[in-house]
Amino acid sequence: VGGGKGAPAAGLGRGAVRLKEIQGKSLKLKSVYAKEQPGMFRGLDTLPDSEQFIAGTNKCDIWEVDQSPRVLVYGHMADLYSVSAHPNDADKYASCCISSRVFVWSAKQRTMLRTSDLGMLCREVTYSKCGQHLAIGGQHGRIKIVHAETLQPLEHFKYCDTAIDELKYSPNNQYLAAGSHDMAIDIFDTVNNIKVRPEEQKSTRAEIEGPFVVFTSLVCGSSSS
């Protein structure tokens, strides 16, 4: 890849770029995610007579690389499975992919506002109707509830052994419906801390005895929110 002022440049594949004639040393990217290694370069290019480079990484981010590298476009690290619009703020929406992260974005700024590592492969995300919480369904049957602004964890529990394909709150936020890949739909009462399931519905998996999760702290407008 050609560099500025005739100086050749090379992506080193470990989040570093070397400008051979200008500096004689590598510029190292810093990870935008805490406790994670920086992305590895997958593509690198520059304009003639420029010392700035555009680089794409294996984390699907696009960087502007110069003396102070920065992310121009944040990307998902895997296949995108779910997007949820904020019910009260048209500027915000959340997304998740088959990685361990959930993302909150700004539609106006076209950039990521925040992200958090949930420690599970994420398959589904939805806002509560009040907009204070995010419910995230995992690839292996786990459900996590986080604060919509801080992404701090509030509740989590194991629901089943298959992927959570759909999560939806009722209009009054009292019920959370979960549809899993075993073709079952369960309804959780977030106020009375019980699971409500239609008696006529059948599932390929065995019934799991409760209690499932304590939702008392998740009532919208409560002090713990």
N, C-alpha and C positions, 0 to 999 in steps of 0.2 A: 504494500500500500504506500502510495506516495505521501510525503510529508511536506510541510511548508518550506518555502525557499530551497527546494531541492533536497531537503533532508529526508531520507527514508525513515519510515515509521513501521513498527510491527506490533501487532497485538500478541501478547504472550500467553493468552489463554487462561490466565489466573487472576484476571482483574487488573492487569498492568499493561501499559503501553510504553514502548521504548522509542525515543527520539534520538537517533544515533549521532547526528552531527550537531544538534542544538545543545543537548544537555549531557549526553553520554550516560544517562541513567534513566531508570524507569519512573513513570508517574503511576502511583498506586491508587486504585479506587478504594473508597471506604464503603462498607455495606450500609445501605439505608435502613436495614433491619437489625435491631439489637441482637447481639450474640450469634450472628450469622456471618459466614464468609461472603466476601464480595462476589458479584457475578463474574462468570468467565466470558471473555469476548467471543462472539460468534460472527461479528462483522465489524469492519472499520473502514472509514473513508474520510476524505477531507477535500476542501476546495483548493484550487491552485493559489499559491502565494498566501496561504493561511496557516496559522499554527494551531488552529482549533480542529478537533476531530469529532466526528459523530460515530458512536460505537453502540452496537447492539449486544446484549448479554444473554446468557442462558436462562436468566430470570425474566426475560421478556421486557426488560427496561431499555430505554434509549438514552444514552449519556452524551453530554457535551464534554469533551475531554480537553482541558487546557491546564494551566497552573492550579486552577480550583475546579476540579471536575464536579459536575452536578447532573442530576437526572432531569431530562427534558420531558419524557413520557414514561409514566409508571405502567407496568404491565402485569398481567396475571402469570403465575408460574406454571399453570397447567390448564386443562380444559375448563372453560367457564360453564358453570351449571345453573347459577341462580343470581337474579338481580331483584332487589326490592326497593321501591321508592319510599322516601320518608312521607308519612301521612300528613304532616303539618308544615313541611319545609320543602318546597319544590326544587330547591337547589341541591338537596342531598339525596344520595341513594347508596345502598350497600350491595356488595357482591361477594360471591365466594366461588372457589374453584376446587378441583381435586388436589389441593395442597392443604397445609395446616393453617392457612391464614384467611381472615375475613377482612374486607376492605370497605372504607367509607369514602365516597367521592363527592366532589363539588361539580355540579353540571355547568355552572357559570364559569368557574375558573378552569374547568377541564383538567383537574388534577386530583391526586389522592390527598385526602385530609388526614386520615389516620389508618393504621392497620394493626392487627394483633395476631400473634401466634396462639392458636387454641389447642394445640397438641393433639389434633385429630384431623383426618382427611375430611374436608367440608363438602357437603353436597347440596344443602339448601339453607337459605337465609330469609328471614322475614321480620319486618318491624311490627311491634305491637301497635294497636290502633292509636294509642296515646303518643307513640313515638319515643318513649323512654327506654324501651328494651329492644334487643335483637335476639331472636331465637335462631339457633343454628343447628341443623341436622347433619350428622356425620355419615360417612361411608359405611361404618360398621355398627350403626344402630344407637349411637350416643346422641343426646340432645344437650346443648348448652345454652344458657341464657346469660347475656352480657348487657352491661349498661350501654345504651346507644351512643352516648357522647364520649365516654372514657374507654369503652370496650373492656372494662374490668369485669371479671366473671362474677355472676350472682348465684347461679344454680347450675347443676349438671347432674345427669343421671343416665343410666343405661336403659334403653327402651326396648331394643330387639337386637338381632344379630345381622340384619340386612340394612341396606342403605335407606336413609330417610329421604324420600322423594319430594314430600310437600309438608310445609308447616303453615298454618293460618290461625290467627287470633279471631275470636268472635268480636262483634262491634263494641261490646262493653268490656272487652279484655278478660272476661272471667274464664273463658274456655280457650284452650289451645288444641287444635286438631293436628294430628300427625299421621301422615300417610307413608307407609313403609313399602319396601320393594317386595314384601311377601303378600302384597295385595290386601293389607289390613289398614283400617283407619281407627285410631284411638283418639279419644277426647279427654283431655286433662282439665280438671276443675282447678283453676289457679287460686281460688278463694278458699274452698273447703278442703284442698289438699288431697283430692282423690282422683282416680281414673274412672271415667264414665265410658262404657263401650256398648254399642247397640247389641242386644242379645241375639238378634238374628244373624249377625255378621260372623262369618267363619274365617279362620286364618290357618295358614299352613304351619304356624308355629304354636307352641304350647302357651297357655296363659301364664303370665308372670305375676306372682303375688306381690301386692303392695306392702308398705307404702312406696310410691315411686319417687316423689319429690315434695319438698316443702316450698310452696309458692307464696307463703304469707308476705314475704319481703318484696314480692314482685308486683303488688297491687299498685297501679299507676297513681301517682300523687302521694305515695307513702314516703315517710321521712328517709327510709333506707334507699330510695331510688336516686 
